[in-house]
Amino acid sequence: MLVTLTDRRVFGPEWLFERKLDGVRCISFRHGEELRLLSRNKQRLENTYPEVADDLAAQPSDDFVLDGEVVAFEQGRTSFARLQQRSGITDPDRARQSPVAVRYYVFDVLHLDGHDTRALALRSRKRLLRSAFAFGGHLRFTNHRNTDGEAYLDHACENGWEGIIAKRADSIYLSRRSTNWLKLKCGGGQELVIGGFTDPRGSRVGFGALLVGYFRGDDFVYAGKVGTGFDDRTLRELRDRLEGMEVSRSPFAGSARFERGTHFVKPELVAEVGFTEWTREGMLRHPRFLGLRADKSARDIVREQPLEPKRM
């Protein structure tokens, strides 16, 4: 089930509120001895986060499907950039030796002990989740508030969180995007697809900036350049990766002009990009690179448009 971005700030008693976590969405499956952790685009994750798999394997139930987010913390905040240091590891022994500790925050149960729970109300699923599983170690229950969503968002923004998620307490679980789960963000940012890069200048290594965009139907729409948020290692490694994806023509729709020294690539890599806002011309203002997203498919990346605020 996917969330919908909104500018809404006033909610009635039928809503509950969770902290928005900046990590990797993860669905966990256990059936007897078989245990799988899958990303949104169905990549296997149990060897990347073996300590999470261990805690799930130790649960009293051996038949369940859970939904949650794998995160890493930095100075008390979830950090996607820090989690990136674990994302490419597929050797469980190497993953266990990583200095980056991870936690799996579970917020929903879809199946338990032979029963499909998706048709239960969210509040009932949360109660079932809390009572049926032993939380601790690398496995955490995602707490929620029942009231004061606007005050909770203010608290989130004051403490440097990503934002909060508002969910209808009586909603069933749907395997699609829904307005029953709403995303309230503290700042701008979303996933975008890399369509090119520019040559570095001066003492810069790797590349100067990434050219990014999003899909609107079959069109790949240019959204601007991202030139900050990289360290030297990322600049070099990403340049090497992008060189193997180069194409001779721009993948972007329309007639945008690009500077000399621009290289175009197949629009396949997804990047998490923070920014302050969209300009009137549809470009990113003050963008910064946060990391690559191996858990999302390029063709799924569209420009996020917030719903109009409602009062209830």
C-alpha positions in Angstrom: 0.0 0.0 0.0 1.5 3.3 -1.1 0.9 6.8 0.4 -0.3 10.0 -1.4 1.4 13.3 -0.8 -0.9 16.0 0.6 -0.9 19.6 1.9 -3.8 18.8 4.2 -3.2 19.7 7.9 -6.5 19.2 9.7 -7.8 15.7 10.5 -10.7 14.2 12.3 -10.8 11.4 15.0 -10.9 8.7 12.3 -7.1 9.2 11.6 -4.0 8.1 13.3 -0.4 9.4 12.7 3.0 7.7 12.4 6.5 9.1 12.0 7.7 9.1 8.4 10.8 7.0 8.2 13.6 7.7 5.7 14.6 4.2 4.7 13.9 1.2 2.4 10.4 -0.2 2.3 10.5 -3.9 3.1 7.8 -6.7 3.0 8.8 -9.7 5.0 7.4 -13.2 4.4 7.8 -16.3 6.6 6.3 -19.7 5.9 7.8 -22.4 8.0 11.5 -22.4 7.6 11.4 -20.2 4.5 12.0 -16.4 5.1 12.2 -13.7 2.5 12.7 -9.9 2.8 11.6 -8.1 -0.4 12.0 -4.5 -1.5 9.2 -2.7 -3.4 10.6 -3.9 -6.7 11.0 -7.4 -5.4 14.8 -7.4 -4.7 15.8 -10.0 -2.1 17.1 -8.2 1.1 17.6 -11.0 3.7 21.4 -11.1 2.9 21.7 -7.3 3.1 20.0 -7.2 6.5 20.7 -10.6 8.0 20.2 -9.4 11.6 16.6 -8.4 10.7 16.1 -11.9 9.2 17.4 -13.5 12.4 14.9 -11.6 14.6 12.1 -12.5 12.3 13.1 -16.2 12.3 13.0 -16.1 16.1 9.4 -15.1 16.2 6.8 -17.5 17.8 4.8 -17.5 14.6 6.2 -19.2 11.5 3.5 -18.0 9.1 3.2 -14.2 8.5 3.6 -11.3 6.1 4.7 -8.0 7.5 5.1 -4.5 6.1 7.6 -2.0 7.3 10.7 0.1 6.7 14.4 -0.7 7.2 16.3 2.3 8.5 19.6 3.5 9.9 20.0 6.3 12.4 22.4 9.2 12.5 22.2 11.6 15.4 18.7 10.4 16.4 17.3 10.8 12.9 16.7 8.2 10.2 19.3 8.7 7.5 18.9 7.3 4.0 22.4 8.4 3.2 23.8 6.2 6.0 21.6 3.3 5.0 23.1 3.5 1.6 26.3 2.1 3.0 24.5 -1.2 3.5 22.4 -1.2 0.3 25.0 -2.8 -2.0 26.0 -5.6 0.4 24.7 -9.1 -0.5 27.1 -11.2 1.6 25.5 -11.7 5.1 28.8 -12.1 6.9 30.0 -8.8 5.5 26.7 -7.2 6.3 27.0 -8.3 9.9 30.4 -6.7 10.2 29.2 -3.3 8.9 29.3 -0.4 11.4 25.9 0.7 10.1 23.3 -0.7 12.5 19.8 -1.1 11.0 16.3 -1.5 12.5 13.2 -2.9 10.8 10.2 -0.7 11.9 7.1 -2.8 11.2 3.8 -0.9 10.8 1.4 -3.5 9.4 0.5 -7.2 9.3 -1.0 -8.6 6.1 -1.2 -12.3 7.0 -0.8 -14.2 10.2 -1.1 -18.0 11.0 -3.2 -18.9 8.0 -5.4 -15.8 8.0 -5.4 -12.9 5.5 -5.7 -9.8 7.7 -5.8 -7.2 5.0 -9.6 -6.8 5.3 -9.4 -5.8 9.0 -9.4 -2.2 10.0 -5.9 -0.7 10.4 -6.4 -0.1 14.1 -7.3 -3.8 14.5 -4.2 -4.8 12.5 -2.0 -2.6 14.6 -3.4 -4.3 17.8 -2.8 -7.7 16.3 0.7 -6.8 15.3 1.7 -5.5 18.7 0.3 -8.6 20.5 1.5 -11.3 18.2 5.2 -10.4 17.8 8.1 -10.0 20.1 9.7 -6.6 19.4 13.2 -5.6 20.4 16.7 -5.9 19.0 16.5 -5.1 15.3 12.7 -5.5 15.1 10.6 -2.5 16.2 6.9 -1.7 16.4 6.0 1.6 14.7 4.2 3.6 17.3 1.4 6.0 16.4 -0.6 8.9 17.8 -4.4 9.0 17.7 -4.9 12.8 17.9 -3.2 16.2 17.2 -1.7 15.4 13.8 -0.9 19.0 13.1 1.0 19.4 16.4 2.8 16.1 15.6 3.9 17.4 12.2 5.2 20.6 13.9 7.2 18.4 16.3 8.5 16.3 13.4 9.7 19.4 11.5 11.3 21.0 14.6 13.3 17.8 15.2 14.5 17.4 11.6 12.3 14.4 10.7 11.1 13.7 7.1 7.5 14.3 8.2 4.6 12.1 9.3 2.1 9.7 7.7 -1.6 10.1 8.4 -3.7 6.9 8.0 -7.4 6.2 8.3 -7.8 4.0 11.3 -10.7 2.1 9.7 -9.0 1.5 6.4 -8.3 -1.9 4.9 -5.0 -2.8 3.3 -4.9 -2.1 -0.5 -2.0 -3.2 -2.7 -1.9 0.2 -4.5 -1.6 3.9 -3.8 -4.4 5.2 -1.7 -5.7 8.4 -0.2 -6.3 6.5 3.0 -2.6 6.8 3.7 -1.3 10.4 3.4 2.2 11.7 3.4 2.8 15.1 5.2 6.3 16.3 4.5 8.5 18.8 6.3 10.5 19.7 3.2 10.7 19.1 -0.5 12.1 15.9 -2.0 11.3 12.9 -4.0 12.8 10.2 -6.2 13.9 11.2 -9.6 15.6 9.4 -12.5 19.1 10.2 -13.8 19.1 11.0 -17.5 22.6 12.5 -17.9 25.6 14.2 -16.3 28.0 17.0 -17.0 31.8 17.0 -17.0 33.6 18.2 -13.8 35.3 21.5 -13.7 38.3 22.7 -11.8 39.4 20.3 -9.0 36.1 18.4 -9.1 36.3 14.7 -9.8 33.9 12.4 -11.5 31.2 14.7 -12.8 29.8 18.2 -12.3 26.1 17.6 -11.9 23.4 15.0 -12.6 20.6 15.7 -15.0 17.4 14.3 -13.5 13.8 13.9 -14.6 10.5 12.0 -14.1 8.0 10.2 -16.3 4.8 11.7 -17.4 3.1 9.0 -19.4 5.7 7.9 -22.0 7.6 11.2 -21.8 10.7 11.6 -19.7 10.5 15.2 -18.4 13.6 17.2 -17.5 13.6 18.6 -13.9 17.0 20.2 -13.6 20.6 19.5 -12.4 21.8 18.2 -9.1 25.3 19.3 -8.2 25.6 19.0 -4.5 25.4 16.2 -1.9 28.3 14.1 -3.3 31.6 13.1 -1.7 34.6 12.2 -3.9 34.0 8.5 -3.7 30.4 8.8 -4.8 31.5 11.1 -7.7 34.0 8.6 -9.0 31.9 5.5 -8.5 28.8 7.0 -10.0 30.7 8.3 -13.0 32.1 4.8 -13.7 28.6 3.4 -13.5 27.0 6.1 -15.7 29.7 5.8 -18.4 28.4 2.2 -19.0 24.9 3.6 -19.6 25.7 6.4 -22.1 23.5 7.0 -25.1 24.1 9.4 -28.0 20.8 11.3 -27.8 19.0 13.1 -25.0 16.3 10.9 -23.3 14.4 13.9 -22.2 11.2 15.0 -24.0 10.9 18.5 -25.5 13.6 20.9 -26.7 15.6 21.7 -23.6 19.1 22.9 -24.3 22.1 21.5 -22.5 25.6 22.8 -22.0 28.7 21.5 -23.8 30.2 18.6 -22.0 26.9 17.0 -21.2 26.6 13.2 -21.4 23.2 11.4 -21.7 22.4 8.0 -20.2 19.6 5.5 -20.3 17.0 6.7 -17.7 17.2 3.7 -15.4 18.9 4.8 -12.2 16.7 6.3 -9.5 18.1 8.9 -7.1 16.6 10.3 -3.9 16.8 14.1 -4.3 16.1 16.7 -1.6 15.1 20.3 -2.7 13.2 23.3 -1.3 10.4 23.5 -3.9 9.5 23.3 -7.6 9.9 26.5 -9.6 7.0 27.9 -11.7 8.9 26.5 -14.8 8.9 23.0 -13.3 12.5 22.9 -12.2 14.0 21.9 -8.8 15.1 24.7 -6.5 18.3 24.1 -4.5 18.4 20.3 -5.1 20.9 18.0 -3.3 21.7 14.3 -3.9 20.8 12.0 -1.0 21.6 8.6 -2.6 20.6 6.0 -5.1 17.4 4.0 -4.7 17.8 0.4 -5.9 14.4 -0.5 -4.5 12.4 1.5 -7.0 11.9 1.2 -10.7 12.6 4.2 -13.0 9.3 3.9 -14.9 7.4 4.3 -11.6 8.9 7.8 -10.9 6.4 10.6 -11.5 6.2 14.1 -10.2 4.5 14.0 -6.8 1.5 16.4 -6.7 0.0 17.1 -3.3 -3.7 16.7 -2.8 -5.6 19.9 -2.0 -6.0 20.4 1.7 -9.3 19.4 3.3 -11.0 20.3 6.5 -13.0 17.7 8.4 
